[in-house]
Amino acid sequence: MKTEEQSTRKYWIIAAASVLVIVGAFAVYQWWYLPSRVVESEGSTLQTAVARRGDIVLYAAGAGELIPSAEVEVSFDISDNVQEELVELLVEVGDVVEQGDILARLDDSDRQEKLLLAQRQLRELTSPSAIAELEIELAKTKIDLQDEINDLVRLISLYVYNAEKNVDAYSVEVSQAQAAYDEDPSEENQQLLTEAQQNLRSAESNLAAQRNYYEQVYLPEYFTRSYRDKNGDKVYYIDPPDEAEIDSIRAKIDLAEATIVELQVLLDAAKSGNDLPEQATGSQVSAIRQARQAVEDALEDLEATNLIAPITGTITKINVDVSEKVGNDVVMVISDLTPPTLDAYFDESDWKNVQEGFPVEVIFDALPDNVYEGQVVHVDPGLVKQNNSSVVYALVELDISVTGWGDLPVGSAAGVDVIGGRAKNAILVPIEALREISDGEYAVFVMEGGEPHMKLVEVGLKDFIYAEILSGLRQGDVLTTGQVETAQ
């Protein structure tokens, strides 16, 4: 925020610059009229001037103040209502820092303990002894799975078991082919879907045949029982497997297969340190996942005790001292001073001469012998109030690739000239010599044979003193600038 003192200083700088422009204009006016002469023409006296070569520069003079091109408030990334001790402050105001530099540190003893505990818990889950236990459990589960499969085969027959596995496999194949076709209904995907559906129908037909064989052949052969009736005769009957027993075995098989997948994932992760697949499930998988997350969280908490520079720049403000308790309030401010940037203010009459992209020349009060060049990068669309006056506000960036930089502090005052146009060795005439004959068209009266003759001219740059003539005049032409008096 600008102070009243700063605003007053800018106002008087602008006023002083305006006075200098007026004084300079008067000097130029005298320069033009020194070679002028009075010519008598048919009862009237004409004031004349000579078209001559020179330089013309259109500029707006204003006042500026060095500001940061960017400013970032830096604070520790800690929870609200938490206060921790600042144990190190590694920078001072004025230091230049690079993005990623450590600026300050909080006491991290508690967070170090938390990290060590999380790492120990993770090591316990992935240690060699834990891996050995997983391998033993995996081998045992595979044996249990095979035992359950053998029990199921005994109850439903190997033929039915294999036929069911085929139906399950082709069902998955159809689902995958259908998903591919839904995403891309190409002829190739249509053919793959059709083939998968045919395979599934064939597998289902085979399963039906095997179940029929199971009913007609397998059950009589392996599940025929007998007893003697009251007459002592032997009676045979079929005692089929209990469906509840079959369902129980199927559930045990599903559980064993899922456990094997989980254990294999755990082993791979424990041995390689790779991430766990997102689709992996199970209590032990969850335990490792939680342990790893705990380590990551502890590392993040530990890193949060370091205050890191988010940008490259200069430390312009520090709000804390070592040993103070610090929360998530602003600890310091980093200002980016590259490229050097100025707030600049100009008289409202210079509105048209201050436009984005226009070149500027800047002289700082602290370095009066150095001229810095740059350009206008922004102009406010409306006038700004300064000390009850309306002024033009612009943002100026300097190009120091050639001149270098004097490392001036933020707030340094400067005079700022915006160059609205420049022409070197141009034909120049006093502004009074121009006659606007229509909108944008001009003429002058050139003395030939003692008489003024009108000539159309093309006008380039012009200010309130003189104008650049692009065509229509030659150097040395004498032209009228106005009637002095009329002869009686």
DOLO-667272 format. One record per atom (N, C-alpha, C): residue in three letters; x, y, z. Coordinates in steps of 0.05 Angstrom, whole numbers, plus 5000, padded with zeros to 4 digits. Layout:
<sites>
alaXYZ...
</sites>
This chain:
<sites>
met501749765000met500050005000met501850255000lys501250444983lys502850694981lys502150875005thr504251005016thr503751195038thr503151465026glu502051645044glu501351925035glu503952065026glu506152015041glu508752145034glu509652055006gln509351795000gln510151694974gln508451824952ser505851844957ser504051964937ser504752254932thr505352404954thr506052684951thr508652714935arg510652534940arg513152544926arg512752504896lys511052304889lys510552254861lys509152494848tyr507352624863tyr505952854851tyr507853074844trp509753144863trp511553364858trp513653284837ile514353024835ile516152944813ile514852984786ile512252904784ile510852944759ile510653244753ala510053414773ala509753694768ala512453814759ala514653734772ala517253834764ala517953744736ala517253494729ala517753404701ala516253574681ser513753644688ser512153804670ser513354074665val514454204687val515754464685val518154444666leu519754224670leu522054194652leu521354164623val519054024618val518154004590val517454274579ile516154444595ile515354714585ile517754884580val519754874599val522155034595val523654944570gly523754674566gly525054564543gly523654654517ala521054654519ala519454744495ala520155024488phe520355204508phe520955484503phe523755504490ala525655344499ala528355354487ala528255274458val526755064453val526554974425val525155184408tyr523155314420tyr521655524406tyr523555744397gln525355824415gln527256034409gln529155934387trp529955674389trp531755564369trp530655574341trp527955524340trp526655524313trp526355814303tyr525956004321tyr525356274311tyr527756444307leu530056354317leu532456514313leu533156544283pro532856324267pro533456354238pro531056464223ser528756524236ser526456624222ser526856914213arg525256984194arg525457264185arg522657364177val522457624175val519957754167val520057824138val517857744124val517757794095val515357974089glu515758184073glu513658354065glu512258234041ser509558204041ser508158094019ser505458234016glu505258403995glu502858533987glu501358654011gly502658834024gly501358984045gly501158854072ser502258614074ser502258474100ser505058374106thr505558344132thr508158244140thr507857954149leu509457774138leu509257484144leu511657394160gln511157234180gln513357104196gln513956844182thr516556784177thr517256544163thr519256384180ala519556134172ala521555954184ala522655774162val524955654167val526255484147val525955194155ala525055024136ala524954734141ala527854634143arg528354504165arg531154404170arg531054124181arg533353994181arg533453724191arg534153724221gly533053524235gly533453494263gly532153244274asp532353214299asp531152974313asp528653064328ile526652884328ile524252934343ile523552694360val522952744385val522252524404val519752604418leu517752424417leu515252464432leu515452304458tyr515152424480tyr515352274505tyr513452394526ala512852214545ala511352294568ala513152264593ala513452474608ala515252474631ala513552414656gly514552234672gly513052164696gly514952084719ala513851984740ala515351894763ala514851604769gly516851464778gly516551174783gly517751094809glu517050854818glu518150734842glu518650444838leu520950344845leu521750064841leu520049884859ile518849674847ile517149484862ile518049204855pro517249004871pro517748724863pro516048654840ser517148484822ser515448384800ser513648164810ala514348034832ala512647834845ala513447834874glu511447774891glu511947764920glu510447534932val511847364948val510647124959val511047124989glu508847085004glu508947055033glu509346765039val511346705056val512246435061val511546355090ser510346125094ser509746025121ser510145725122phe510345625146phe510645335150phe508045195145asp508244955134asp505844795127asp505144615152ile504044745172ile503244595196ile500344655202ser499144485219ser496244505225ser495644765239asp493044845237asp492145075251asp492345035281asn492745245296asn492845245325asn495245085336val497145015318val499544875327val501845085328gln503345085350gln505645265353gln508145095359glu510245135343glu512744985347glu515045185347glu517245095360glu519545275364glu521245295339leu521945545332leu523745595310leu526645555320val528045365309val530745305319val532945415301glu532345465275glu534345575257glu533045775238leu534446005235leu533646205215leu536046245197leu535946155172leu538246125155leu538646365136val536946565137val537146785118val536747045133glu537547265120glu537147535131glu535747695109val534547925117val533348105098val535548195078gly534848185053gly536848255032gly538148025019asp538047785032asp539347545020asp537847464994val539347374974val538147264950val538046964953val535746844948val535446554952val534446434926glu534946184922glu534046024899glu531645864907gln529945814887gln527645634892gln528645364903gly527445274925gly528145024937gly530145054960asp531245284964asp533045334987asp531545305014ile532945205034ile531845185061ile532245455074leu530145585084leu530245845096leu530345845126ala528945655138ala528745635167ala527845355175arg528245285201arg527545015210arg526045035237leu524144855240leu522744825266leu524044585281asp523544575307asp524344345323asp522944095312asp524543885304asp523443645292asp523743395308ser524443425334ser524943185350ser522542995352asp520143105356asp517742935358asp517242795331arg517642935310arg517042825283arg519142615276gln521642655285gln523642445281gln522842185295glu521842215319glu520941975334glu518641835319lys516841985309lys514541875295lys515441725270leu517441835256leu518441705232leu519841445239leu521541445260leu522941205268leu520940975275leu518841045289leu516840845297leu515440735272ala514740905253ala513340805229ala515240635213gln517740705211gln519640545196gln520140275209arg520240265236arg520540015250arg518139835245gln515739935246gln513439775241gln513339665213leu514239825194leu514339725166leu516439505163arg518739545176arg520839345174arg519939075186glu518439095208glu517438845220glu515638685201leu514238825183leu512438695164leu513938595140thr516338705135thr517838635110thr520638525116ser521038455141ser523738345148ser524138065137pro526637965136pro527037685127pro525437475142ser525137515168ser523537315183ser520637335175ala519637585169ala516837615161ala516437485133ile518437525116ile518337405089ile518337095091ala519936995109ala520036695112ala517336595122glu516136745140glu513436655150glu511336665128leu511536865110leu509736885088leu510036655069glu512636585063glu513136355045glu512036095057ile512336055083ile511335815096ile508235815094glu507036045100glu504136055099glu503036015070leu504536115051leu503736085023leu503835785015ala506035655023ala506235365016ala504035205029lys503535265055lys501435115069lys498635165056thr498135415048thr495535475036thr495235335009lys497335304994lys497235154969lys496534864974ile497734744995ile497134465002ile494234435010asp493334625027asp490534625035asp488634645011leu489434814993leu487734854969leu487534594953gln489734464949gln489734214934gln488034004949asp488233994975asp486533804990asp483533864986glu482834114987glu480034184983glu479134114955ile480834164935ile480134094907ile479733794905asn481533644917asn481233354916asn478633264928asp477833384951asp475333314963asp472933384945leu473133614931leu470933694914leu470833514890val473133434879val473133254856val471932984863arg472532904888arg471332644897arg468232664898leu467232894906leu464432924909leu462932974883ile464133124864ile462633204840ile463833074815ser466032934817ser467532804795ser469432994782leu471632884772leu473633044758leu472533174733tyr470733024719tyr469633114694tyr467933374698val466233354719val464533594724val466333824734tyr468333764751tyr470033974761tyr471434124738asn472633974719asn474034094696asn472134244678ala469734134675ala467734274658ala466834534671glu466634544697glu465934794711glu468134994708lys470634904710lys472935094707lys472935214679asn472335044659asn472235144631asn470035354628val467635304639val465435504637val466235764651asp467535744674asp468435984688asp470436144671ala472336004659ala474336134642ala473136274618tyr471336134604tyr470036244580tyr468136474587ser466936464611ser465236684620ser466936944623val469236914634val471037144636val471837244609glu472437054591glu473237134564glu471037284549val468537194553val466237344541val465937624552ser466237654578ser466037914591ser468138104580gln470638004578gln472738174567gln472238254538ala471338054522ala470838114494ala468538304491gln466438284508gln464238464507gln465038754514ala466838774534ala467739044542ala469439174519ala471039004506ala472639104484ala470839194461tyr468739044455tyr466939114433tyr465339364440asp464539394465asp463039634473asp464739884470glu467339854475glu469140084472glu469740144443asp470139924428asp470839954399asp469339744383pro466939804373pro465339614358pro466339554330ser468939474329ser470139414303ser469439124294glu469939074269glu469438804259glu471138594273glu473638664279glu475438474292glu474438414320asn473538624335asn472538574362asn469838424362gln468238474341gln465738324338gln466338024334gln468437964318gln469137684313gln470137554339leu471837694354leu472837584380leu470637534399leu468637714400leu466337674418leu464737434410thr464337404384thr462737174373thr464136914380glu466836904376glu468336664382glu468236594412ala468436794429ala468236754458ala465536644466gln463436754454gln460736664460gln460336374451gln461436304428gln461236024418gln462735834437asn465135924446asn466635754464asn465135714490leu463835924500leu462335904525leu459935714521arg458535734499arg456235554494arg457235264493ser459435224480ser460534954478ser461334844505ala462535014522ala463334934549ala460834874566glu458735034563glu456234994578glu454934734569ser455034674543ser453934424533ser455534184544asn458134214545asn459833994556asn459233954586leu458834174600leu458234154629leu455634004633ala453634064617ala451033924619ala451433634614ala453033564594ala453533284588ala454933144611gln456933284623gln458433164645gln456633124670arg454833314674arg453033284697arg451033054692asn450233014668asn448532784661asn450132524666tyr452632524658tyr454332284663tyr454632244693tyr454932464708tyr455232454737tyr452732324749glu450432404740glu447932294751glu447531994743gln448231934718gln447631664707gln449831464714val452331544716val454531354719val456031394745tyr456931654749tyr458731694772tyr457431644799leu455031754803leu453731704828leu453131414834pro452031264814pro451530974819pro454130824825glu456330914812glu458830754815glu460130814842tyr460131064851tyr461631144874tyr459931204899phe457431234896phe455731314919phe453431124923thr453730874914thr451730674919thr452130554947arg450130544962arg450230434989arg448230194991ser448630035012ser446829805015ser446129765044tyr444029625049tyr443229535076tyr441529285073arg441129145095arg439428905094arg436728975106asp434728885092asp432028935102asp431428735124lys428928745133lys428128575156lys428128275149asn428128235122asn428227955113asn431127855110gly432928045113gly435727975110gly436728005082asp434928115065asp435928165037asp437428425036lys439428425018lys441128665014lys439728854995val439429105005val438029314989val440129524981tyr440229594956tyr442129804946tyr440730064941tyr442130284947tyr440930554941tyr443230744937ile442630974924ile444631184919ile444431394940asp446731454953asp446831664974asp448631894963pro447432084949pro448932294936pro450232484957pro452332624949pro453732804968pro451733024977asp452133115001asp450533325012asp451233594999glu449233744989glu449834004975glu451134204994ala450434195019ala451634375039ala454634325041glu455334055041glu458133985042glu459634085018ile458434054994ile459634144969ile460034444970asp458034594978asp458234884980asp460334974999ser460634835021ser462634895041ser465434865029ile465834645015ile468434595002ile469034814981arg467034884965arg467435094945arg468235364958ala467035424981ala467735674995ala470535665005lys471435425015lys474135395025lys476135425002ile475435324978ile477135354955ile477435644947asp475135794946asp475236074939asp476936234959leu476636174985leu478236315005leu481236245002ala481835994997ala484735914994ala485936054969glu484436064947glu485436194923glu485936494928ala484136624942ala484436914948ala486836954967thr487136774986thr489436795005thr492036754990ile492136574971ile494636534956ile495336784940val493336904928val493837154913val494937374932glu493637404955glu494537604974glu497337554984leu497937294991leu500637235000leu502737274979gln502037214954gln504037254933gln504637554928val502537714930val502838004928val504638104951leu504038014975leu505638094998leu508538014995leu509037774986leu511837684982leu513237854962asp511937904939asp513238064918asp513838344929ala511938464943ala512338734954ala514538744975ala514538534993ala516438525014ala519338485003lys519538324982lys522238264971lys523238494954ser521438624939ser522338824919ser521939114929gly520139154948gly519539424957gly517739574938asn516639434918asn514839564899asn512139634912asp510639804899asp508039884909asp506139644907leu504239644925leu502139434925leu500139504903pro499239314888pro497039364868pro494639474882glu493239664869glu490839784881glu488739584886gln488539384869gln486339184871gln487038974892ala489438974903ala490238774923ala488638824949thr487638604961thr486038624985thr487038425006gly485938435029gly486738255051gly487838405074ser487638285098ser488438415122ser491438475123gln493038275113gln495938315113gln496738525092val495438525069val495938735049val495239015061ser493039025075ser492239285088ser494239365108ala495339175123ala497339245144ala499839365132ile500839245110ile503239355097ile502639625084arg500239645072arg499439895059arg499340115080gln498140055103gln497940265124gln500640335136ala502440135138ala505140185148ala506740365129arg506440305103arg507840475084arg506740755084gln504140785086gln502941045087gln503741205111ala504041055134ala504941185158ala507741295155val509541145141val512241245136val512141495118glu510541485097glu510341715079glu509241965094asp507241925111asp506142145126asp508242255145ala509742085158ala511842175177ala513942335162leu514742245138leu516742385122leu515742665115glu513142675106glu512042935099glu511943125123asp511143015146asp511143175171asp513943285177leu515943105173leu518643185179leu519643405160glu518943375134glu519743575114glu518343835120ala515943825132ala514544075137ala515944255158thr517844145172thr519344305192thr521444475178asn521844435152asn523644605136asn522044805120leu522745055122leu521445265107leu522945295080ile521645235058ile522845215032ile522145455015ala524045575001ala523545804984ala521945704959pro519445814956pro517845734933pro518745864906ile520146084908ile521146224884ile523946314888thr525246384867thr527846524868thr527346814872gly528746934892gly528247224897gly529947324920thr529147554930thr530547684952thr528747694977ile529947635000ile528447645025ile528047945032thr525548025033thr524948305038thr523648355065lys522848135079lys521648175105lys521847915121ile522447925147ile522547695165ile520947775190asn519047605197asn517247675219asn517847535245val519847345246val520247185270val523247185277asp523847085301asp526547045310asp526846765320val529346675322val529946405332val528946385361ser527946145368ser526746075394ser523846165398glu522846315379glu519946385381glu518246155373lys515846145383lys513845955375lys512546045349val512445865330val511445935303val509145755295gly507045875284gly504745725273gly504845725243asn502545755231asn502445765202asn502046055192asp502846245209asp502746525200asp505146585181val505146815169val507246895150val509846925165val511846775157val514546785170val516246995156met516247005130met517847195115met516647245087val517647445074val516747515047val519047505028ile518647375005ile520647364984ile519647524961ser521347704951ser520547874928ser522347804904asp521047774882asp522547734857asp523048004844leu525548084842leu526248344832leu527148334803thr526748104790thr527648074762thr525148014745pro524748154723pro526248394716pro525548624734pro527348834737pro526649064753pro524049194742thr522249244761thr519549334753thr518849584769leu517449774756leu516750024769leu513750074766asp512650184788asp510050324786asp510750604775ala509350694754ala509950954742ala507351104739tyr507551374743tyr505151544742tyr505751784723phe503751854707phe504052064687phe501652254688asp502052504678asp499852694676asp497752584657glu495252644663glu493052534647glu493152634618ser494552864613ser494752964585ser496552784568asp498052604581asp499852424567asp498552154561trp495952134565trp494551884562trp495251734536lys495251874513lys495751744488lys498651674484asn500451794499asn503251744496asn504251524515val502451414531val503251194549val501550954542gln502750774526gln501350534517gln503050294521glu501750064524glu503249804527glu505149764503gly507549684508gly509549634487gly511349874481phe510550114490phe512250354485phe514850324501pro517150404488pro519750404502pro519850624523val521550574543val521850774565val524850814571glu525451044582glu528051094593glu527751184622val529251054639val528951094668val531551184681ile531451394697ile533751484712ile532951484742phe534351324758phe533851314787phe535251544801asp533851644821asp535051864837asp537651784849ala537951524857ala540451434869ala542651394849leu542051374823leu544051324802leu543551524779pro543951784784pro543151984764pro544751964738asp546951824737asp548551814713asp547951564696asn546151394706asn545451144692asn542651164679val542551104654val539951094640val539250804634tyr536950714644tyr535950444640tyr533650454620glu533750254602glu531650234582glu529750004588gly527250024579gly525249814583gly522849874566gln520549774576gln518049824561gln515749814581val513549934571val511049934586val509749664582val509049524604val507849264602val504849264610his504049484622his501149494630his500449784634val498049864626val496950124631val494150084642asp493550204665asp490850184676asp488850314657pro486550184653pro484650294634pro483350554643gly483450614669gly482350864679gly484451034693leu483851284697leu485651454712leu485651394741val487951454754val488251394783val488451664798lys487151674821lys487251924837lys489751934853gln491152164850gln493552224866gln493452514875asn493252554901asn493152824912asn491153004898asn488752894895asn486453034883asn486953094853ser488852964841ser489352984812ser489052714800ser488252714775ser487952464760ser490452414744val491652174747val494152114733val493851844719val495651794701val495751534686val497651354702tyr496751104708tyr498450914721tyr499350704701ala501950644701ala503150444683ala505150274698leu505450024688leu507449844699leu509749824679val512249864688val514549874670val516549664678glu517449514658glu519649314662glu522149404648leu524449374662leu526949454651leu528449224639asp529949274617asp531649074605asp534549144613ile535648974631ile538349034641ile540448854629ser539748724606ser541648534594ser544148684584val543948934577val546249094567val547349264589thr545649404603thr546649604623thr547549474649gly546649234655gly547049124681gly545149244701trp545549184727trp543649274747trp545149364772gly544149574784gly545449694808gly544449584834asp542749374834asp541749254858asp540549464877leu538749624865leu537449824881leu535249704899pro534649824922pro532649714939pro529849774929val527949604938val525149654932val524349924943gly522850084928gly522050354936gly523750574924ser525950504910ser527650714898ser526050874878ala526351144880ala524851324862ala526351374837ala524851434815ala526051474789ala524351654772gly525651784753gly524251924732gly523851734708val521451734697val520851544676val519851694651asp521251664629asp520351774604asp519351554585val516851574577val515751384557val516151514530ile517451364512ile517951464485ile515551384467gly514051584460gly511651534443gly512351524413gly514651634406gly515551634378gly518251764376arg519851694356arg522451804352arg523251814323ala524252034313ala525252054286ala527852204285lys529852094272lys532452214270lys532952334243asn534252574243asn534952704218asn532552744200ala530352824212ala527852864197ala527653154190ile525953214169ile525353494162ile523253584182leu523953804196leu522153904217leu521354194210val518854254218val517754524214val516354604240pro516154864246pro514554954269pro511654864266ile510454804288ile507654714287ile505754924276glu506655194280glu504955414270glu504855414239ala506855284226ala506855284197ala504755104185leu503654924200leu501754724189leu498954844188arg497554784166arg494754854163arg493254594158glu491454524176glu489754284173glu487454354154ile487554244130ile485454304110ile483154114111ser483553874122ser481453684127ser482453494148asp480753304156asp481553124178asp483952964170gly486253014183gly488652864178gly490252954154glu489353164140glu490853264116glu491853554122tyr494353594115tyr495653844122tyr496953974098ala497254244100ala498654404079ala500354604093val502354714078val503954934087val504155134064phe504855384071phe505255584051phe508255634048val509355574024val512155594018val512655854003met514656004011met515256253997met516756193972glu515656273949glu516956243923glu516656503908gly518856633901gly518756893888gly517557103904gly517957093931gly516857293948gly513957253955glu512657043944glu509757003949glu509356723962pro507456703980pro506856443992pro505156263974his505956013971his504455823954his503855573972met501355493970met500455263987met501555003975lys502554833993lys503454563985lys502354364005leu501254133995leu500353924012leu502853774023val502753694048val504953554060val503853314076glu505653114078glu504952884095glu506452914122val504852914143val505952964170val506352704185gly508652684198gly509252454215gly508752524245leu510852514260leu510752574288leu510352874292lys508852954313lys508653234319lys507853264348asp508953484360asp508153554387asp507153844386phe507153974409phe506054244408phe508054454400ile510454374392ile512554564383ile513154534353tyr513654284344tyr514354244317tyr513253974307ala513553944280ala512453704267ala514453594247glu514353334244glu515953194224glu514453184197ile515853264175ile514753264149ile515853024134leu514052834127leu514952594113leu515252634083ser513652804071ser513852864043ser512453134037gly513353264015gly512153524007gly513953764011leu516153734027leu518053954031leu520853844029arg522654044023arg525453984023arg526854144044gln529154054052gln530754204071gln531454474059gly531054684075gly531654954065gly529355104055asp527054974050asp524655114041asp523855314063val523055554053val522155764071val519055764071leu517855754094leu514955744095leu513955934116thr511556014113thr510356214131thr509456074156thr509656214178thr508756114204thr506456284214gly505756504200gly503456674209gly503856954201gln501657104200gln501657384193gln502257554217val504357724216val505157884238val503358134240glu503158294218glu501558524218glu500658594190thr498558754187thr497558824160thr498359114155ala499559164132ala500459434125ala498059614121gln498259874129gln496160074126gln496160204099
</sites>
